[in-house]
């Protein structure tokens, strides 16, 4: 016999540690606002008469307090059902915040390609749709099916099948195949400008003037999905390194000398 679902059972809210911390900060801010508003309301109430004008002022205070109380209750409920999801930077895995192109085959329907953005939760229709795509929650059946899966995988789930075709990065973010000018520093000993290309595998043929960085190497992992102007650090061989991304380059617009290929 099928058991009835507990009406008090709440669904988990999958969020990153960063989002959890922001909720905590917002809660503390609202509590401070409520305390201040409550003090003002008490002070005003002590001096207010019983006429209609002062009655409306009391109603305004009570209304503001009710709004803050509702926000506080909502955040506390979210924190109580929160489950922290670790966010990684693996370029081939579908992670929170990633936008991917997929081919979906829903039960009894023809395959269709879709662009999906995986998020922790969707706040109404205004956050659901964007240009050419749709946001889905990691707690939904489709979202949980693709979360942490590899590009190229085909996943079977309750509503059909999903083939993950590619991960789509915003044009301003550094992706595999991009060429960037950087300033590289090692342990504070020296700085040097470099032109690097982010690659999956080191090529047999190379372009003069470009240093190739594998996406699996510490520097490559750090550069991936960053944007021009970012400054960041990473560790390799127990040494600290820092990088500043100066600009993204186009191979077609580079100097002719840089476009010459030379075999190893």
C-alpha positions as CSV (number, residue, x, y, z in Angstrom):
1,X,0.0,0.0,0.0
2,X,1.3,3.4,-1.0
3,X,2.1,5.6,2.0
4,X,0.8,9.2,2.1
5,X,3.5,11.8,1.8
6,X,4.0,13.7,5.0
7,X,2.5,17.1,4.6
8,X,5.2,18.6,6.8
9,X,8.0,17.2,4.7
10,X,9.9,20.0,3.0
11,X,12.1,19.8,-0.1
12,X,15.8,20.5,0.3
13,X,17.2,23.8,-1.0
14,X,20.5,23.1,-2.8
15,X,22.7,26.2,-2.6
16,X,26.5,26.9,-2.7
17,X,28.4,27.9,0.5
18,X,28.6,31.4,-0.9
19,X,24.9,31.7,-1.3
20,X,24.3,30.2,2.2
21,X,26.7,32.9,3.7
22,X,24.8,35.6,1.8
23,X,21.5,34.4,3.2
24,X,23.0,34.5,6.7
25,X,24.2,38.1,6.1
26,X,20.8,39.1,4.8
27,X,19.1,37.6,7.9
28,X,21.4,39.5,10.3
29,X,20.8,42.7,8.4
30,X,17.0,42.3,8.5
31,X,17.2,41.6,12.2
32,X,19.0,44.8,12.8
33,X,16.5,46.7,10.6
34,X,13.6,45.2,12.6
35,X,15.2,46.1,15.9
36,X,15.7,49.7,14.8
37,X,12.2,49.9,13.3
38,X,10.7,48.4,16.5
39,X,12.4,51.0,18.6
40,X,11.1,53.8,16.4
41,X,7.6,52.4,16.5
42,X,7.6,52.3,20.3
43,X,8.9,55.8,20.5
44,X,6.4,57.1,18.1
45,X,3.6,55.2,19.7
46,X,4.3,56.9,23.1
47,X,3.8,60.4,21.6
48,X,1.0,59.6,19.2
49,X,-2.6,60.7,19.9
50,X,-5.7,58.7,19.0
51,X,-6.6,60.8,15.9
52,X,-6.9,59.3,12.5
53,X,-3.6,60.7,11.2
54,X,-1.6,59.1,14.0
55,X,-3.6,55.9,13.6
56,X,-2.4,55.7,10.0
57,X,1.2,56.2,11.1
58,X,0.8,53.3,13.5
59,X,-0.5,51.2,10.7
60,X,2.5,52.1,8.6
61,X,4.9,51.0,11.3
62,X,3.0,47.7,11.8
63,X,2.9,47.1,8.0
64,X,6.7,47.6,7.7
65,X,7.3,45.3,10.7
66,X,5.1,42.6,9.1
67,X,7.0,42.8,5.8
68,X,10.4,42.4,7.6
69,X,9.0,39.6,9.7
70,X,7.8,37.7,6.6
71,X,11.3,38.1,5.0
72,X,13.0,36.9,8.2
73,X,10.7,33.8,8.4
74,X,11.3,33.0,4.7
75,X,15.1,33.2,5.0
76,X,15.1,31.1,8.2
77,X,13.0,28.4,6.4
78,X,15.5,28.5,3.5
79,X,18.5,28.1,5.9
80,X,16.8,25.2,7.7
81,X,16.3,23.2,4.5
82,X,19.6,24.3,2.8
83,X,21.9,21.6,1.6
84,X,25.4,22.8,0.5
85,X,26.6,21.9,-2.9
86,X,30.3,22.1,-3.6
87,X,31.1,24.2,-6.6
88,X,33.9,23.0,-8.7
89,X,35.6,24.4,-11.8
90,X,35.8,21.3,-13.9
91,X,35.6,22.4,-17.5
92,X,33.9,19.1,-18.7
93,X,31.4,18.7,-15.9
94,X,28.1,20.4,-15.6
95,X,28.3,22.6,-12.5
96,X,26.0,25.1,-10.7
97,X,25.9,28.2,-12.8
98,X,26.9,26.5,-16.1
99,X,25.0,27.0,-19.3
100,X,24.8,23.9,-21.5
101,X,23.4,22.8,-24.8
102,X,21.5,19.5,-24.5
103,X,19.5,17.2,-26.7
104,X,16.3,16.1,-24.9
105,X,14.1,13.1,-25.8
106,X,11.0,13.3,-23.7
107,X,8.8,10.2,-23.5
108,X,6.8,9.8,-26.6
109,X,8.3,12.9,-28.3
110,X,10.9,13.8,-30.9
111,X,14.4,14.9,-29.8
112,X,14.9,18.6,-29.4
113,X,17.9,20.7,-28.6
114,X,17.7,23.1,-25.6
115,X,19.9,25.5,-23.8
116,X,19.8,25.2,-20.1
117,X,21.4,27.0,-17.2
118,X,21.8,25.0,-14.0
119,X,21.0,27.1,-10.9
120,X,20.3,26.4,-7.2
121,X,16.7,27.6,-7.4
122,X,14.5,29.6,-9.7
123,X,12.7,32.6,-8.3
124,X,9.6,32.9,-10.4
125,X,9.1,33.3,-14.2
126,X,11.3,36.4,-14.4
127,X,14.3,34.2,-13.5
128,X,13.2,31.2,-15.6
129,X,13.8,32.3,-19.1
130,X,16.6,34.2,-20.8
131,X,17.6,34.7,-24.5
132,X,17.4,31.3,-26.2
133,X,17.5,29.4,-23.0
134,X,15.9,28.4,-19.7
135,X,17.1,28.1,-16.1
136,X,16.5,24.9,-14.3
137,X,16.9,24.1,-10.6
138,X,19.4,21.5,-9.5
139,X,16.7,20.0,-7.3
140,X,14.4,19.4,-10.3
141,X,14.4,16.0,-12.1
142,X,16.1,17.4,-15.1
143,X,18.5,19.5,-13.1
144,X,19.6,16.7,-10.8
145,X,20.0,14.4,-13.9
146,X,22.6,16.7,-15.6
147,X,24.3,18.0,-12.4
148,X,28.0,16.9,-12.2
149,X,27.7,14.9,-15.5
150,X,30.3,15.0,-18.2
151,X,29.9,16.7,-21.6
152,X,29.1,14.0,-24.1
153,X,27.2,11.8,-21.6
154,X,23.6,10.6,-22.2
155,X,21.5,10.3,-19.1
156,X,18.3,8.5,-18.7
157,X,15.9,9.8,-16.1
158,X,12.2,9.8,-15.2
159,X,11.0,12.0,-18.1
160,X,13.2,10.6,-20.9
161,X,16.8,11.0,-22.0
162,X,19.3,13.9,-22.1
163,X,22.5,14.1,-24.1
164,X,24.8,16.8,-23.0
165,X,26.3,18.3,-26.1
166,X,28.5,21.2,-25.0
167,X,29.1,23.7,-22.2
168,X,28.6,27.3,-23.3
169,X,30.6,30.1,-21.7
170,X,29.8,33.8,-22.0
171,X,32.1,35.4,-24.6
172,X,34.0,37.5,-22.0
173,X,35.1,34.4,-20.1
174,X,38.2,32.4,-20.9
175,X,37.5,29.1,-22.6
176,X,39.5,26.3,-24.1
177,X,41.2,27.5,-27.3
178,X,41.3,31.2,-26.2
179,X,44.6,33.1,-26.4
180,X,45.3,35.7,-23.6
181,X,48.0,38.1,-22.6
182,X,48.8,37.7,-18.9
183,X,51.3,38.9,-16.3
184,X,52.7,35.9,-14.5
185,X,54.4,36.0,-11.1
186,X,56.1,33.2,-9.2
187,X,56.5,33.4,-5.4
188,X,57.2,37.1,-5.7
189,X,60.6,36.5,-7.3
190,X,59.8,37.8,-10.8
191,X,57.0,38.9,-13.1
192,X,56.8,38.4,-16.8
193,X,54.3,39.0,-19.6
194,X,53.2,35.9,-21.4
195,X,50.9,35.1,-24.3
196,X,49.2,31.8,-23.5
197,X,46.6,29.5,-25.2
198,X,44.3,27.3,-23.1
199,X,44.2,23.8,-24.7
200,X,42.9,20.4,-23.9
201,X,46.1,18.7,-25.0
202,X,49.5,20.2,-25.9
203,X,49.6,20.3,-29.8
204,X,52.3,18.8,-31.9
205,X,52.4,22.0,-34.0
206,X,52.8,25.3,-32.2
207,X,52.3,29.0,-33.0
208,X,55.5,31.1,-32.4
209,X,55.2,33.4,-29.4
210,X,52.5,31.5,-27.7
211,X,52.9,29.3,-24.6
212,X,50.4,26.5,-24.4
213,X,48.7,25.7,-21.1
214,X,46.7,22.5,-20.6
215,X,43.3,22.8,-19.0
216,X,44.4,20.0,-16.6
217,X,47.4,21.9,-15.4
218,X,47.1,24.2,-12.3
219,X,47.5,27.4,-14.3
220,X,45.0,26.2,-16.9
221,X,42.4,25.3,-14.3
222,X,42.9,28.7,-12.8
223,X,42.6,30.6,-16.0
224,X,39.5,28.8,-17.2
225,X,36.2,30.7,-16.9
226,X,38.0,33.8,-15.6
227,X,37.6,37.2,-17.4
228,X,39.9,39.9,-18.6
229,X,41.1,42.0,-15.6
230,X,40.9,39.2,-13.1
231,X,43.9,38.7,-10.7
232,X,44.1,35.3,-9.0
233,X,46.6,32.9,-7.3
234,X,47.1,29.2,-7.5
235,X,49.5,26.7,-6.1
236,X,51.8,24.3,-8.0
237,X,54.7,22.2,-6.7
238,X,54.1,23.8,-3.2
239,X,54.8,27.2,-4.6
240,X,52.4,30.2,-5.0
241,X,51.8,31.7,-8.4
242,X,49.7,34.7,-9.4
243,X,48.3,35.7,-12.7
244,X,46.7,38.9,-14.0
245,X,44.7,38.5,-17.3
246,X,45.3,41.6,-19.4
247,X,43.4,40.9,-22.6
248,X,41.9,38.2,-24.8
249,X,43.5,38.0,-28.3
250,X,42.2,36.9,-31.7
251,X,44.5,34.6,-33.7
252,X,43.4,36.2,-36.9
253,X,44.4,39.7,-35.7
254,X,47.7,38.7,-34.2
255,X,51.0,39.6,-35.9
256,X,51.9,37.4,-38.9
257,X,55.0,36.2,-37.0
258,X,52.8,34.7,-34.3
259,X,50.7,32.8,-36.9
260,X,53.6,30.8,-38.2
261,X,53.5,27.2,-37.3
262,X,56.6,25.4,-36.2
263,X,56.8,21.6,-35.6
264,X,58.3,20.2,-32.5
